[in-house]
Amino acid sequence: MKFIHRRLKFILLSLALFSILLVPIAYFSWKFFMISKMKSMSCEILQPKRFDQELTELLKSDVYAPKNHNNAFPLMLEFNLPSIGMDQTIFSIYSESGKRYIYVGPYKNRLSLEIEENFYLTPEEIPRLPQEGMDSVTFSFLGKKNRTRCVAAQDTLSPIWLTNAKVFINFLPEQEIDEKTGVPIRYSVVVEK
């Protein structure tokens, strides 16, 4: 009889431990699964070697930092995807105009950045600037748990780098067509000053 009780305790303890470990893993997988099912994002599962290469390159990449903090301004980026369950995700923001990363790190649905005005332009390009703060930005999610990469990139310019602004990035569930330009869009941008 003691053997049965010990065995039953062992099984119940094992099940409890297993469920404690499984719930966060399942939740994370579900969150990333939801991102990868957004039709606006291009997602793919990477082979282990390719994933390791991309992760290493991304973590070694040159990330923007203001040269002069006195000339920098605060910028708050807010995203519509919750950060809960995304702790195993490396998030990156790449400025197509500046040809560099603005952020590489854990995904957070609110990011506070310091940006210099026109940081992404050479002095020759500033007079040709169509509108202050406009850029085409690529957002990438690299999920460590399931080796998935999801990218939201678009060719349209959006008001991203505006002084003392809160910028809301809304990742769309499906790709849409910009009415003005006829170009596909994968996220929308709303600015609050």
PyMOL commands that set and color helices and strands:
alter all, ss='L'
color gray80, all
select helices_A, chain A and resi 2-36+48-60+69-71+126-128
alter helices_A, ss='H'
color red, helices_A
select strands_A, chain A and resi 42-45+72-79+89-95+100-106+110-116+134-135+137-143+148-152+158-159+165-177+184-192
alter strands_A, ss='S'
color yellow, strands_A
deselect
rebuild
show_as cartoon
